[in-house]
Structures are given as structure tokens and as C-alpha cells.
Amino acid sequence: MSETQKTQQIDLSEENLTLLNSSIGLKYLFADKKIDLQKVIRMAQYETELKELQVELIKLQEWTIKNGKKIVILFEGRDAAGKGGAIRRITAHINPRQFRIIALPKPSKEEEGQWYFQRYINQLPQPGEIVFFDRSWYNRAVVEPVNNFCTQQQYQTFMGQVNDFERMLLESDTYLIKFYFSITKEEQARRFKDIKMSPLKKWKMTKVDESAQELWDEYTKYKVKMFEHTNTEKSPWIIIEADRKTKARIEAIQHVLDKIPYNQ
């Protein structure tokens, strides 16, 4: 008996057999001609858990609307870390009129002359709203200095102001969650390869992405500085190990549900 067969026998519990015979399990079971039973079970478990958590996210949003709460969730991480995919799963079934996803483009000439945080302040939630930042003001902590998109003086000014900025957010009755999706260099390279080969995804590759592997150590240096300076008691970073996308998505959603007291 092979190791794979042994593993499959161990995993064929009554619970997993029931899962395999469910509509979700059958969908994955017949998705490919070559059946990988462990993958089928894993994906069926993931989708089942995801749906249960998405029901709770609806309850969280209803609580947010009813009580006029303001929620800001930041998604940071290296290129191809899975930030966008996680946001899509979180927002898949909640009311689209009461949340926004913000992915700001390069600053305009007018914005370049403004206080750095101003363009982000303009996107903050109204009472009863959740705002997801697919990259945020922390561009200036890592991406901009690594790629010479800002001066060292601008970087130092940002680092001197960001904790006070977030303190003011929290003091204005706003919930703030900061996620950092962490992947290995090897996984990033693999994902870049997949993106380049996909006619539906290759548009995602930018000049910044193209240089990400070469500048890996520089990104690491600034990432460490960011954590050291901005991982405060009131506004901590939540590091999500994201080499496995499904696990990362579940972990992020679970943390949101644990952080916001919607079920009290």
C-alpha cells in the first residue's frame, strides 16, 4: 500500500465521507479527471468553512450599519501575496452599498502637493460603512522607498506621523485592522510565473512587480522597519502566512470576526 493510499484511508472518516457526498464535495470530486482525494477533501472543507464565515460577515455588516460603526481594514504584503483574493472572499456576499474597496492609483500632480495622508482621509468610511484598502498609506513605508518613488525625507516624515494618524482614527470611534500577507520568495516567483502565463491575469504584472524578486532583500529591510515602528499595542499588525491562499483567507476572515464585537 502506498503512502498516498494510507493517507487517504486515514482521512476517510465519517465526517469526510459525508463531506465528499455533499454538493460541494461532489463538485470538487468531479472537477478533474485525475482525482486527488486529499485535495478534494481540503477544498471542500475550505469552501464549507468559508461559507459559514461569510454568513457571519453578513451579520457583522448588519451590526455595523445598525450601530453606525466605521471599520477600516488594510491589506498589505508583497506583490502577488493574495491580498485582492482575500478581499473578494470577504466582500462576496455583503451589501455592496455599505462597503468600498480602495486601491488608489499613482498620486496626481495635485495630490503630490498635498499632505500625504489627505488622499486616504478622503476615502475613510462614513458611519455604517466598511472600507477595505488594497494597499494603503503604508505604500510610503515599503513600496515607495524601495522603488525610489519618494525621498528619504518624505519617508522619515511619514514614519514620524503614521502612529499619530492611526491613533486619531481609533479615537474617532473607528475600528482599524492591519493585515500583512506574507509569502516566501519561491512562492512569489511561482505566482508571477502563473500570472505571466495566464491570458486572463497577465495584465496584473507591472514594472514594480517585474523588479520585486530582484529587490526582495530591500523590501525585507523596509518591511522590518515598518513592523518595528508601527506595530503598536493599539494598532498591531496581523501577519498572515499566505503561501496557501485558502488558509490565509480563512485566517483573515476569522480575525475580522474576532476583532469586531458584532455578536455582543
MIFIBA-204420 format. One line per field, with one value per residue: residue number from 0; x, y, z of N, C-alpha, C in turn. Coordinates in pm, 1 decimal, decimal comma. Each point is the difference from the previous one (the first is absolute). Layout:
N
num: [NUM	...]
nc1: [X	...]
nc2: [Y	...]
nc3: [Z	...]
cac1: [X	...]
cac2: [Y	...]
cac3: [Z	...]
cc1: [X	...]
cc2: [Y	...]
cc3: [Z	...]
! end
This chain:
264
num: [0	1	2	3	4	5	6	7	8	9	10	11	12	13	14	15	16	17	18	19	20	21	22	23	24	25	26	27	28	29	30	31	32	33	34	35	36	37	38	39	40	41	42	43	44	45	46	47	48	49	50	51	52	53	54	55	56	57	58	59	60	61	62	63	64	65	66	67	68	69	70	71	72	73	74	75	76	77	78	79	80	81	82	83	84	85	86	87	88	89	90	91	92	93	94	95	96	97	98	99	100	101	102	103	104	105	106	107	108	109	110	111	112	113	114	115	116	117	118	119	120	121	122	123	124	125	126	127	128	129	130	131	132	133	134	135	136	137	138	139	140	141	142	143	144	145	146	147	148	149	150	151	152	153	154	155	156	157	158	159	160	161	162	163	164	165	166	167	168	169	170	171	172	173	174	175	176	177	178	179	180	181	182	183	184	185	186	187	188	189	190	191	192	193	194	195	196	197	198	199	200	201	202	203	204	205	206	207	208	209	210	211	212	213	214	215	216	217	218	219	220	221	222	223	224	225	226	227	228	229	230	231	232	233	234	235	236	237	238	239	240	241	242	243	244	245	246	247	248	249	250	251	252	253	254	255	256	257	258	259	260	261	262	263]
nc1: [85,4	-28,4	92,9	-25,0	-3,0	110,4	49,5	-42,1	47,0	104,3	-4,0	-27,3	-10,5	-89,2	65,4	118,2	-49,7	-55,1	117,6	61,3	-102,4	49,5	-81,3	55,4	-6,7	-121,0	-16,4	72,3	-79,6	-90,1	75,9	77,1	55,6	114,2	-48,8	16,9	-22,4	126,4	30,1	-76,8	45,7	125,1	-27,6	-58,2	96,8	88,1	-67,6	-11,8	124,7	40,6	-91,3	41,3	124,8	-34,0	-69,6	106,9	65,9	-105,7	5,8	130,6	-27,2	-96,2	87,5	90,8	-93,5	-52,0	128,3	2,0	53,6	126,7	25,5	128,9	18,1	125,7	31,5	105,6	111,8	87,4	49,0	-123,2	-13,4	-94,6	38,9	2,7	54,3	70,8	21,4	19,0	66,4	60,1	7,8	16,9	-45,8	83,3	-76,3	-0,9	-115,4	45,9	70,7	129,5	51,1	105,6	32,1	58,5	-13,8	94,5	55,6	-102,6	24,5	-131,9	-19,1	95,6	-76,9	-85,6	-54,8	98,6	-48,4	0,7	64,5	59,8	14,6	13,6	63,7	14,4	-45,1	-122,7	-76,1	16,9	125,1	37,7	125,1	27,0	119,6	-0,9	86,7	75,4	-11,4	1,1	-52,5	-14,0	-40,1	-46,8	-110,3	-36,9	49,2	-51,2	-104,3	47,6	-121,2	79,4	21,5	122,4	-2,9	-61,0	87,6	99,3	-52,1	-22,6	117,7	24,9	-85,4	36,8	77,2	29,6	18,7	56,1	71,5	8,3	29,8	78,5	48,3	-17,0	11,2	121,2	-50,5	122,1	1,8	121,4	-22,8	94,9	-18,9	53,6	80,4	44,5	127,9	8,7	-89,4	61,6	116,8	-53,0	-49,8	114,9	56,5	-85,8	23,7	128,3	-24,3	-72,0	-74,3	-57,6	125,7	54,8	-120,1	-2,0	85,4	66,3	55,1	-81,3	-98,5	37,2	12,9	-116,0	29,6	40,2	-106,5	-5,6	132,4	-12,8	-92,7	79,7	101,3	-73,9	-33,5	121,7	46,5	-86,1	27,7	127,9	-33,2	-75,7	64,4	-101,0	-11,4	-34,3	106,7	-15,7	107,1	-83,9	98,4	-37,1	32,7	38,3	95,2	-88,6	-53,6	-47,2	109,6	68,3	-86,9	-1,1	131,0	4,8	-91,5	58,1	111,3	-55,1	-52,2	123,6	46,2	-102,5	-47,1	-23,5	46,7	32,1]
nc2: [-120,6	95,3	97,4	27,6	-132,1	-12,4	110,7	-48,4	-120,8	62,4	68,5	-125,4	98,2	-26,2	92,6	-50,8	-119,4	54,7	59,0	-115,3	-41,2	111,3	100,2	56,1	-111,4	-24,6	129,1	-7,4	-99,8	66,3	85,7	-105,2	-39,4	58,0	-92,0	114,4	-113,4	10,5	34,7	-100,1	-78,4	36,1	-2,6	-116,9	-33,1	46,7	-49,1	-110,8	5,9	25,5	-85,2	-79,2	31,5	-20,8	-97,5	-25,9	11,0	-65,3	-80,7	-9,1	-9,3	-86,0	-52,7	5,0	-38,2	-94,9	-18,0	22,2	-122,3	27,7	-70,0	-3,6	-68,3	-5,3	-13,9	-39,0	5,5	-92,2	33,1	-29,0	70,9	41,4	126,4	15,3	-121,2	37,7	118,4	-66,1	-87,6	101,0	60,0	-128,6	0,2	94,4	90,7	3,4	41,1	-93,2	-28,9	31,7	-31,7	40,3	22,6	94,1	73,7	16,6	73,3	85,2	92,2	17,5	-132,9	6,7	107,6	-98,0	15,6	-84,4	15,7	116,7	-60,2	-44,8	117,4	41,6	-113,8	63,2	-98,6	6,1	50,0	-125,8	36,5	-95,1	37,1	-63,8	12,9	-14,5	-2,6	59,6	83,7	-129,8	42,8	105,4	-103,5	-55,3	-2,7	115,3	-19,8	-122,2	58,1	73,3	-30,0	2,8	114,6	-4,7	130,5	-26,6	-95,5	77,0	94,6	-90,3	-54,0	130,1	-12,2	-116,0	-14,8	129,8	-15,9	-117,0	62,9	102,2	-92,4	-66,1	119,0	-11,4	-102,1	-25,1	-113,7	-34,6	-74,2	-40,9	-46,8	-89,4	-19,6	-102,9	10,0	-119,3	17,0	-127,5	23,2	112,3	-62,2	-99,0	89,8	65,5	-118,3	-35,8	118,1	-10,9	-123,7	71,8	-24,6	-55,8	-31,7	-17,3	58,6	-91,8	-52,7	67,2	116,8	40,3	-73,7	47,0	103,2	-56,8	-97,1	84,2	67,9	-131,5	5,9	91,2	-73,3	-103,2	74,7	51,7	-123,4	-41,6	106,2	-31,3	-128,7	27,8	87,3	-78,7	-102,0	85,7	23,8	123,5	-2,0	-126,2	-56,8	-48,8	-83,9	-9,7	-122,2	46,9	-89,3	-35,7	36,2	-122,9	-45,6	79,8	-33,2	-126,6	3,7	68,3	-75,2	-107,6	61,1	33,3	-122,9	-36,1	86,8	-17,0	69,5	-52,5	-104,4	117,2]
nc3: [0,0	-88,2	18,5	-128,9	-26,8	74,7	-56,3	-120,8	39,2	48,7	-114,6	-32,3	86,0	93,0	69,2	-39,6	30,8	107,1	23,8	-28,8	72,0	53,0	-30,6	107,9	75,3	-49,8	23,9	111,1	37,3	-69,3	67,3	34,0	-114,0	39,9	81,7	64,2	67,2	37,5	-124,8	-43,9	97,7	-26,1	-131,5	19,8	84,1	-87,8	-103,8	71,1	46,0	-123,9	-42,7	97,3	-30,7	-126,5	56,7	73,8	-115,4	-46,4	105,2	-23,6	-130,3	26,4	86,3	-96,0	-86,9	77,0	33,1	-131,0	-2,4	19,3	-110,0	30,3	-113,3	41,7	-127,6	67,4	-68,4	-28,1	-118,3	-41,8	111,1	-83,4	5,5	-132,9	-5,5	104,8	-55,1	-114,0	74,9	59,8	-118,0	-22,6	125,6	39,5	60,1	-133,9	47,5	84,3	-108,4	11,3	-117,8	67,5	-125,8	69,8	-110,4	-86,3	97,7	-11,6	-91,4	0,8	-1,9	-91,4	-17,3	23,0	119,8	25,7	121,2	-63,8	-99,0	109,6	60,1	-125,6	28,5	115,0	78,3	-52,6	95,7	43,0	-20,8	-85,3	22,0	-114,2	52,2	-131,7	95,3	89,3	104,3	28,7	-114,8	78,7	67,4	-113,8	-73,1	53,8	121,9	-9,3	-58,7	101,2	49,4	105,3	59,6	49,1	-30,9	-116,2	-15,6	43,2	-77,0	-95,4	20,6	-2,7	-102,7	-54,4	105,5	-8,8	-130,5	26,0	90,0	-86,4	-91,3	82,2	29,4	-132,7	83,9	-50,7	-45,7	36,9	-110,6	34,4	-122,2	25,7	-131,2	63,4	-106,4	-37,5	-17,7	35,0	96,5	28,8	-17,1	70,7	85,2	-2,5	4,9	94,7	57,4	-25,4	41,4	85,0	-107,0	108,1	32,1	-119,4	-10,6	98,3	-85,3	92,6	-27,9	96,8	-52,6	-118,8	82,0	37,8	-87,1	-92,8	41,3	2,4	7,1	-96,9	-59,8	22,4	-38,6	-95,8	-32,6	30,7	-64,2	-95,2	12,7	2,8	-93,9	-76,4	55,4	18,9	128,3	-33,1	-79,0	39,1	-50,9	-87,2	26,2	-126,1	38,1	-118,7	24,8	91,9	-115,5	-8,3	54,6	-83,0	-93,9	39,2	12,8	-114,8	-58,6	51,7	-37,0	-117,2	-4,1	30,6	-88,6	-84,5	104,3	-120,2	69,2	50,0]
cac1: [-85,4	82,5	-20,2	-119,2	-117,1	-9,5	-46,9	-139,2	-78,3	-7,8	-86,2	-137,2	-84,2	-143,5	-22,4	49,3	-85,9	-119,9	42,0	20,5	-129,9	-77,5	8,1	132,3	98,0	-16,5	49,3	146,0	33,9	-10,2	56,2	111,5	-0,9	88,1	-50,6	88,3	-102,1	32,7	-27,6	-145,6	-46,0	50,1	-73,8	-138,5	3,1	22,6	-119,0	-102,7	34,3	-9,7	-140,8	-45,2	57,8	-62,5	-127,6	33,0	36,2	-126,2	-45,2	89,7	-35,6	-130,0	29,9	69,8	-99,9	-96,8	61,1	74,8	141,7	92,9	103,2	105,4	83,3	113,0	62,8	135,3	76,9	74,6	-76,3	-48,9	-16,7	-137,7	-82,4	-124,3	-82,9	-58,3	-103,8	-115,2	-74,9	-64,4	-108,3	-78,7	-143,8	-50,5	-72,1	98,3	-24,6	51,6	144,8	78,4	136,2	82,6	132,7	30,8	106,2	110,5	-52,9	0,1	88,2	-63,6	14,2	140,6	24,6	-80,4	45,4	-1,6	-116,2	-125,9	-74,2	-55,8	-106,5	-117,4	-60,8	-38,1	-142,6	-108,8	-64,3	-70,2	71,8	128,6	90,3	113,6	110,4	89,8	114,3	-48,0	103,8	128,1	83,3	115,8	89,7	75,6	5,8	54,8	145,5	72,5	0,4	38,6	-115,8	-2,9	131,4	20,5	-65,0	-143,1	-13,7	18,3	-115,8	-109,9	22,0	-19,4	-139,7	-100,6	-59,7	-93,9	-113,9	-83,2	-57,0	-115,4	-105,8	-57,3	-68,0	-121,9	-94,8	18,4	75,2	109,8	67,7	112,7	48,5	115,5	3,1	141,6	31,0	141,7	52,7	-27,7	-142,4	-23,7	49,5	-93,2	-122,9	30,1	5,4	-138,7	-65,8	51,9	-46,3	-145,5	-52,7	-96,8	63,9	129,9	-12,5	32,7	143,4	44,6	144,1	35,9	-1,3	112,4	123,7	-22,1	92,4	134,9	6,2	-57,5	66,5	-33,8	-135,3	9,5	59,0	-99,9	-110,5	41,1	-8,0	-141,3	-52,4	62,9	-45,3	-145,6	-74,2	-27,0	-94,8	-136,6	-15,7	100,6	-3,8	-38,4	76,2	-65,1	86,3	-90,1	42,4	-121,5	-100,6	-124,7	23,1	16,7	-130,8	-77,7	61,6	-29,1	-141,9	-20,3	52,3	-94,4	-115,5	42,7	39,8	-116,5	-95,8	-131,7	-95,0	-22,5]
cac2: [120,6	120,2	101,3	78,0	-79,3	0,9	131,9	10,9	-82,0	70,7	116,2	-37,7	-12,8	14,9	142,1	29,5	-70,7	83,3	117,8	-41,2	-26,9	124,2	65,8	61,9	-106,2	-58,9	97,8	-13,7	-138,5	-20,0	116,9	-43,8	-142,3	-65,6	37,6	11,9	-4,2	90,8	136,0	13,5	18,7	129,4	108,4	-5,8	53,4	144,3	68,6	-11,3	94,3	134,5	38,5	25,2	127,3	107,0	27,1	84,5	132,5	70,2	44,2	108,6	121,2	46,1	65,6	124,0	93,9	31,9	78,4	112,4	-18,9	24,0	-104,3	10,8	-119,9	16,4	-121,5	25,9	-119,8	4,9	-23,1	-137,2	-67,4	-47,0	100,8	20,9	-119,6	-1,8	103,8	-48,1	-98,8	69,5	86,6	-72,1	-7,7	110,9	103,8	82,6	142,9	40,9	-15,9	43,5	-50,8	111,0	-32,2	129,2	2,4	93,1	133,4	103,2	112,7	73,1	-79,1	0,5	121,2	-4,2	-82,0	-137,1	-77,7	62,5	-80,9	-114,5	52,6	17,9	-130,8	-64,0	-37,2	69,9	-89,4	-111,8	-42,8	-67,9	33,0	-89,7	58,1	-93,7	88,7	116,9	99,9	-67,0	5,6	86,3	-68,3	-108,3	2,1	124,9	14,4	-105,2	29,6	141,0	81,3	110,5	33,6	-48,5	94,3	-32,7	-127,0	26,3	76,3	-95,4	-87,4	80,4	42,2	-104,7	-51,5	100,8	-3,8	-115,3	25,6	88,1	-82,6	-82,8	87,7	49,8	-112,1	-79,3	-124,4	-8,4	-129,2	6,8	-131,1	-13,4	-133,3	-34,6	-116,9	-24,9	44,6	-107,0	2,7	117,9	-31,6	-94,3	71,2	87,5	-85,3	-34,2	121,4	29,5	-101,8	3,6	111,3	74,8	64,0	61,9	144,9	37,6	22,9	137,8	16,7	-23,6	-145,3	-59,1	18,4	-39,9	-107,1	57,7	91,1	-72,3	34,3	138,9	-5,7	-58,2	100,4	102,4	-67,8	-15,9	133,8	32,9	-75,4	47,5	134,5	22,3	-109,2	54,8	-76,3	31,2	-20,6	-101,7	-69,7	-140,9	-62,6	-117,6	-83,1	-7,1	-89,6	-72,3	105,8	-34,7	11,9	142,5	65,2	-40,1	62,8	143,2	19,5	-34,3	107,8	110,8	-35,3	1,2	135,9	89,9	-59,1	5,8	-99,6	26,5]
cac3: [0,0	-11,5	103,6	-36,3	36,4	145,3	40,5	-37,1	91,6	128,1	-15,3	-34,9	118,8	-28,5	-29,6	-134,1	-95,6	-14,1	-76,1	-139,3	-61,1	-6,9	-130,5	-10,6	-18,5	-132,8	-97,8	-9,5	-32,1	-144,2	-68,9	-83,5	-34,2	96,5	132,2	115,6	104,2	109,5	-46,6	-4,4	138,1	48,2	-64,4	46,7	136,2	-12,8	-48,8	103,7	107,0	-55,6	-5,8	137,9	42,0	-77,6	67,4	115,3	-51,6	-24,6	131,9	40,9	-73,6	50,4	127,6	-34,1	-52,5	104,6	107,3	-55,2	24,6	-111,3	0,5	-101,0	-2,9	-92,0	-51,6	-48,6	-29,8	-126,0	-121,5	-20,2	129,8	15,8	67,7	-73,7	11,7	134,3	3,5	-77,5	79,5	111,7	-46,9	-100,4	25,8	80,4	-74,0	-72,6	22,3	130,9	10,7	-115,3	-14,0	-46,3	-53,1	-62,0	-100,8	23,4	32,3	-103,4	31,6	109,6	121,7	40,5	78,5	121,8	112,0	-51,6	46,2	-40,2	-98,3	71,5	85,3	-85,3	-26,3	125,6	0,6	66,6	97,6	-60,3	-121,1	10,7	-110,6	-15,4	-76,4	-68,3	21,4	72,5	24,7	22,9	-119,9	28,2	93,6	-64,5	-147,1	-52,7	17,9	-70,9	-142,8	-17,0	-34,6	95,4	54,2	136,3	90,1	-1,2	73,0	142,5	45,3	12,4	115,3	119,5	14,4	-22,5	124,2	48,3	-91,7	34,1	133,6	-19,1	-58,5	105,8	95,0	-64,3	2,6	-121,7	14,5	-97,0	-4,9	-94,5	-41,0	-88,7	-59,1	-14,3	-82,2	-20,9	-130,0	-96,7	-32,5	-83,3	-134,1	-61,3	-33,7	-113,6	-119,6	-33,1	-49,5	-134,4	-94,0	-9,6	-80,4	79,8	115,1	-29,1	12,5	137,2	15,1	-20,4	8,2	140,9	17,8	-73,2	75,9	139,5	39,2	6,2	114,6	114,2	126,4	32,5	54,1	134,2	89,4	33,2	68,8	139,6	60,8	14,9	113,2	123,7	37,1	-7,1	65,3	132,2	82,0	-40,4	-144,2	-33,4	-127,8	-0,8	-108,2	-54,3	-84,4	-115,0	-108,0	-37,9	-8,1	67,6	144,3	29,9	-7,0	118,5	117,9	-2,3	31,9	139,7	83,7	-7,5	83,1	141,1	37,7	6,2	95,6	-63,0	56,2	141,6]
cc1: [88,3	-30,2	-126,3	-126,8	-21,7	-58,1	-148,1	-88,3	-18,3	-100,6	-144,8	-82,7	-146,2	-32,3	43,0	-80,1	-128,8	30,4	17,2	-131,6	-91,0	15,4	136,6	106,2	-7,3	50,6	151,1	41,9	1,6	57,0	112,4	-11,0	85,1	-37,7	111,0	-91,4	29,0	-26,9	-149,7	-55,2	40,3	-80,8	-146,5	-10,3	15,0	-127,6	-112,5	25,0	-14,2	-144,5	-55,1	50,9	-63,2	-138,2	23,3	39,6	-124,0	-54,4	85,4	-37,3	-132,8	17,2	66,3	-97,7	-94,1	57,3	85,5	149,8	82,7	114,4	95,6	86,2	106,1	54,3	133,7	71,8	71,5	-93,9	-32,5	-18,6	-142,6	-93,0	-136,5	-94,6	-67,7	-112,5	-124,5	-81,9	-73,0	-123,9	-99,7	-150,7	-54,0	-59,0	98,4	-19,2	62,3	147,5	65,2	136,6	82,6	136,8	45,3	111,3	113,5	-56,0	5,1	97,3	-55,0	19,1	143,7	33,8	-77,8	75,3	-19,4	-127,9	-132,5	-80,6	-61,6	-112,9	-129,4	-74,3	-49,0	-151,4	-89,9	-56,6	-82,6	70,7	130,8	82,5	119,6	105,0	87,6	129,3	-52,3	109,6	135,5	80,7	127,6	96,7	89,2	14,1	68,1	150,2	80,6	16,0	33,4	-115,3	-19,3	141,9	13,4	-63,0	-150,1	-27,4	9,2	-118,2	-119,5	16,3	-18,7	-145,4	-100,1	-63,9	-100,0	-124,8	-94,4	-61,6	-123,6	-118,3	-71,6	-80,1	-127,4	-102,1	2,4	77,2	104,8	68,0	106,6	51,8	126,8	4,4	144,4	16,8	150,8	41,3	-32,4	-146,8	-34,0	44,4	-96,2	-128,1	21,7	1,2	-140,9	-73,2	43,8	-54,1	-150,8	-46,9	-99,7	64,0	123,2	-1,6	41,2	147,6	35,9	152,0	50,4	4,0	123,6	130,0	-7,4	96,3	141,7	17,2	-52,1	60,6	-28,3	-141,0	2,9	51,3	-104,1	-121,1	31,8	-7,4	-145,5	-59,5	54,5	-61,4	-151,5	-82,8	-25,6	-103,4	-143,7	-25,0	104,1	-15,2	-43,1	69,6	-67,6	99,1	-81,6	49,0	-115,2	-115,9	-125,0	12,2	8,8	-134,3	-84,6	53,3	-33,0	-145,8	-26,0	50,2	-92,9	-118,9	33,8	25,8	-120,6	-108,1	-143,7	-103,3	-25,2	-137,6]
cc2: [124,6	95,5	81,2	-72,9	-1,6	131,6	15,7	-82,3	69,6	114,3	-35,1	-31,9	15,5	144,2	34,3	-72,0	78,6	122,8	-33,1	-22,6	122,8	61,8	64,4	-106,3	-60,3	94,7	-13,5	-140,7	-22,8	117,6	-38,6	-149,7	-79,8	46,8	-1,2	13,3	97,5	144,8	25,6	27,2	137,5	115,7	1,7	53,8	151,9	72,0	-4,5	100,6	143,4	48,6	30,2	135,4	117,2	34,1	91,6	140,9	83,1	54,5	117,1	129,3	57,0	74,8	135,4	106,8	46,3	94,2	115,6	-9,3	25,1	-100,8	22,0	-125,1	17,6	-136,2	38,6	-132,1	15,7	-20,4	-149,0	-76,1	-48,5	97,5	15,4	-117,7	-9,1	102,9	-47,2	-101,9	65,9	75,9	-70,6	9,7	113,0	107,6	94,5	149,8	50,5	-34,8	53,3	-67,9	110,3	-51,6	121,8	-11,2	93,1	139,1	93,4	111,1	80,1	-73,6	-3,6	121,5	5,3	-70,6	-145,6	-74,6	51,2	-85,9	-125,2	42,6	15,2	-130,4	-70,1	-21,8	101,7	-94,1	-107,5	-60,4	-70,2	36,2	-93,6	69,1	-111,5	76,9	133,5	104,8	-64,9	-22,3	78,9	-65,4	-102,1	21,5	125,9	14,9	-105,6	34,8	145,5	86,6	115,0	26,9	-59,9	93,1	-25,8	-128,7	24,0	78,6	-91,1	-84,9	74,9	35,0	-115,0	-51,6	98,5	2,6	-114,7	14,5	88,9	-74,9	-79,7	83,9	61,1	-112,4	-78,6	-126,6	-6,3	-136,0	6,2	-141,7	14,1	-144,5	-32,9	-126,5	-14,1	49,7	-102,3	0,7	121,8	-24,7	-92,8	71,1	96,4	-79,6	-35,7	119,6	30,1	-97,1	3,6	118,8	86,2	79,3	82,6	152,5	49,7	35,1	144,2	5,6	-22,7	-149,2	-64,3	8,8	-52,9	-107,8	53,8	86,3	-65,2	44,3	143,9	8,1	-52,2	102,8	103,3	-60,4	-13,7	133,9	39,3	-71,6	54,1	131,4	10,9	-113,5	40,1	-83,8	21,7	-26,7	-100,5	-51,3	-144,1	-63,3	-130,8	-75,6	-44,2	-87,5	-89,1	99,5	-31,4	16,7	147,1	72,2	-31,0	70,8	148,4	26,4	-27,4	110,4	121,2	-24,8	1,3	142,0	92,7	-64,0	-0,2	-90,7	21,7	62,1]
cc3: [0,0	114,7	-28,6	40,5	151,0	48,8	-29,9	93,8	134,3	-8,7	-32,4	124,5	-40,7	-38,5	-142,6	-107,9	-23,8	-84,2	-148,0	-72,9	-3,9	-138,3	-20,9	-26,3	-139,0	-109,2	-18,9	-41,0	-151,3	-79,5	-95,5	-27,2	98,0	139,9	104,5	121,4	114,0	-37,9	-4,4	139,7	51,6	-58,3	43,9	143,0	-2,6	-41,2	102,4	111,7	-48,6	-0,9	139,7	49,5	-75,4	53,7	119,4	-44,2	-31,9	131,4	48,9	-71,3	47,4	132,3	-24,8	-45,7	110,8	104,5	-50,9	24,1	-126,4	10,3	-116,6	9,4	-107,9	-40,6	-62,3	-23,5	-132,6	-118,4	-12,4	130,8	23,4	68,9	-67,7	10,7	134,7	10,6	-74,5	78,5	116,3	-46,2	-92,0	21,6	86,8	-90,8	-69,8	20,7	129,1	19,8	-125,5	3,7	-63,5	-43,2	-79,6	-104,3	41,9	28,2	-120,8	41,4	117,9	132,2	49,7	85,0	129,9	113,0	-40,4	36,2	-56,1	-95,8	65,0	93,6	-80,0	-27,2	126,5	7,5	66,9	106,7	-70,3	-119,7	35,1	-123,1	4,2	-86,2	-55,8	-26,6	51,3	9,6	25,2	-127,8	27,7	97,5	-69,5	-150,7	-52,0	24,4	-74,2	-147,7	-31,9	-49,3	98,6	47,0	139,6	102,1	7,5	76,9	150,6	57,3	20,2	125,3	131,5	27,3	6,5	128,7	59,2	-87,7	35,7	138,5	-12,4	-62,4	108,3	99,6	-57,7	-15,4	-130,9	34,7	-110,6	12,8	-107,7	-27,6	-84,2	-47,5	-37,3	-83,4	-14,6	-138,5	-108,3	-43,0	-85,2	-143,5	-73,5	-43,6	-116,9	-130,6	-45,6	-60,5	-143,9	-104,2	-22,8	-84,1	76,0	113,6	-34,4	5,8	139,0	18,5	-34,3	4,5	142,2	28,4	-61,8	79,2	143,1	47,3	17,8	124,4	128,7	132,9	42,3	57,6	143,5	100,3	43,7	70,7	148,8	73,8	26,0	121,3	132,6	47,1	12,3	57,8	144,6	73,7	-46,1	-148,4	-49,5	-143,4	21,4	-119,2	-39,0	-87,7	-121,3	-115,0	-46,5	7,0	80,4	151,5	40,6	1,2	123,0	123,8	6,8	38,4	147,5	91,9	-1,1	91,7	149,3	50,6	22,1	87,3	-50,7	65,7	147,6	21,6]
! end
